[in-house]
Amino acid sequence: MALKLDALSPKELHALIADAKSRVEGARSQQVKALRKTIEGMIKAEGLELAEVFPALGTRTKKSKRAGAGVARYRNPANPSQTWTGFGKKPNWFIEAVRKRGVTAETLLIDPARTPATTKTTTAKKAAPRKSTAKKATRKRA
């Protein structure tokens, strides 16, 4: 099957590429199905179960460090069902509430004792002292 690609228009080339990609995906899925059937047949022939040969399949061995959606810190005073954890993009209700006179982020906290400043565990780093540039200027003149 020799195609003269130089004779094809860009539209025809795109169609050819799309067709080739779909055929590759179809061939790949057929290959996976055939291999899976072969492996299952070998396991059954030995009198074993799939879970015995591959015990880790279907089970999670490592738990995520960050579980769940997080603890809500801020609550919408107009609609208490709307909350925000303080991470990610600020919701529209939060932005609108803070724009109102007399409303701050601290007033929207669910637990005022737990302010964002007290929940952060980062430590402040001291800035390295700056070297004087006066010495460099005198060296250049000499």
C-alpha positions in Angstrom: 0.0 0.0 0.0 2.1 2.9 -1.3 0.5 6.3 -0.9 1.9 9.4 -2.5 1.7 11.8 0.4 3.0 14.7 -1.7 -0.1 14.5 -3.8 -2.5 14.8 -0.8 -4.0 18.1 0.4 -3.6 19.2 4.1 -7.2 18.3 4.7 -6.7 14.8 3.3 -3.5 14.4 5.3 -5.3 15.3 8.6 -8.0 12.7 7.7 -5.4 10.1 7.0 -3.6 10.8 10.4 -6.9 10.6 12.3 -7.8 7.3 10.6 -4.3 5.9 11.4 -4.6 7.0 15.0 -8.0 5.3 15.4 -6.6 2.1 13.8 -3.6 2.1 16.1 -5.9 2.5 19.2 -8.1 -0.4 17.9 -5.1 -2.6 17.2 -3.7 -1.8 20.7 -7.0 -2.7 22.4 -7.2 -6.0 20.5 -3.6 -6.8 21.5 -4.4 -6.1 25.2 -7.5 -8.3 25.1 -5.6 -11.2 23.5 -2.8 -10.9 26.0 -5.2 -10.7 28.9 -7.0 -13.8 27.6 -3.7 -15.7 27.3 -2.6 -14.8 30.8 -6.0 -15.7 32.4 -5.8 -19.0 30.5 -2.3 -19.7 31.9 -3.4 -18.8 35.4 -6.5 -21.1 35.3 -4.4 -23.9 33.8 -2.2 -23.8 36.8 -5.2 -23.8 39.2 -4.5 -20.4 40.6 -6.5 -17.2 41.0 -5.5 -13.8 39.6 -5.3 -12.3 43.1 -2.8 -15.0 44.1 -0.5 -14.2 41.2 -1.0 -10.4 41.3 -1.9 -9.6 45.0 -1.5 -5.8 44.6 -4.0 -5.5 41.8 -7.1 -3.6 42.9 -5.7 -2.6 46.3 -4.2 0.7 47.2 -0.9 0.2 49.0 0.0 3.8 49.6 -2.3 6.3 51.2 -2.4 9.9 50.1 -0.9 12.4 52.4 -3.8 14.7 51.7 -7.1 13.1 52.4 -10.4 14.6 51.7 -11.3 18.1 50.6 -9.9 19.8 53.6 -11.4 21.5 56.6 -13.6 24.5 55.9 -12.2 27.8 57.4 -14.6 30.4 56.0 -18.4 30.5 55.8 -20.6 32.7 53.7 -22.8 34.7 56.1 -25.6 35.0 53.5 -25.6 31.3 52.8 -24.1 29.1 55.6 -24.0 26.1 53.3 -21.2 27.7 51.3 -17.8 27.3 52.8 -14.2 27.6 51.7 -11.0 26.0 53.0 -8.8 29.0 52.3 -6.8 27.2 49.6 -7.1 27.6 45.9 -9.1 30.3 44.1 -11.3 32.5 46.2 -15.0 31.9 45.7 -17.1 34.8 44.4 -19.2 35.0 47.6 -15.9 35.5 49.6 -14.7 38.3 47.3 -18.1 40.0 47.4 -18.3 39.7 51.2 -14.9 41.1 51.8 -15.7 44.1 49.5 -18.5 45.2 51.9 -17.6 47.8 54.5 -16.5 46.4 57.8 -16.1 42.8 56.6 -12.7 41.3 56.7 -11.5 37.7 56.0 -11.1 37.3 59.8 -14.8 38.0 60.3 -15.8 35.2 57.9 -13.7 32.6 59.8 -15.8 29.7 61.1 -13.5 29.4 64.2 -12.1 32.8 65.0 -9.5 31.3 67.4 -7.9 29.6 64.4 -6.7 32.5 62.2 -4.7 31.8 59.1 -1.6 33.3 60.7 -1.7 30.7 63.5 -2.3 27.8 61.2 0.8 28.4 59.1 3.8 26.4 60.1 6.4 28.1 58.0 9.2 29.9 59.6 10.5 33.2 58.6 14.0 33.2 57.1 16.4 36.0 57.9 17.7 37.8 54.9 21.4 37.5 54.3 23.3 40.8 54.9 24.1 42.7 51.8 27.7 43.2 50.9 28.8 46.8 50.5 29.3 47.9 46.9 31.6 50.7 48.0 34.6 48.5 48.0 33.9 47.3 44.5 33.7 50.9 43.3 37.0 51.9 44.8 38.7 48.9 43.3 37.5 49.8 39.8 38.9 53.4 40.2 42.4 52.2 41.3 
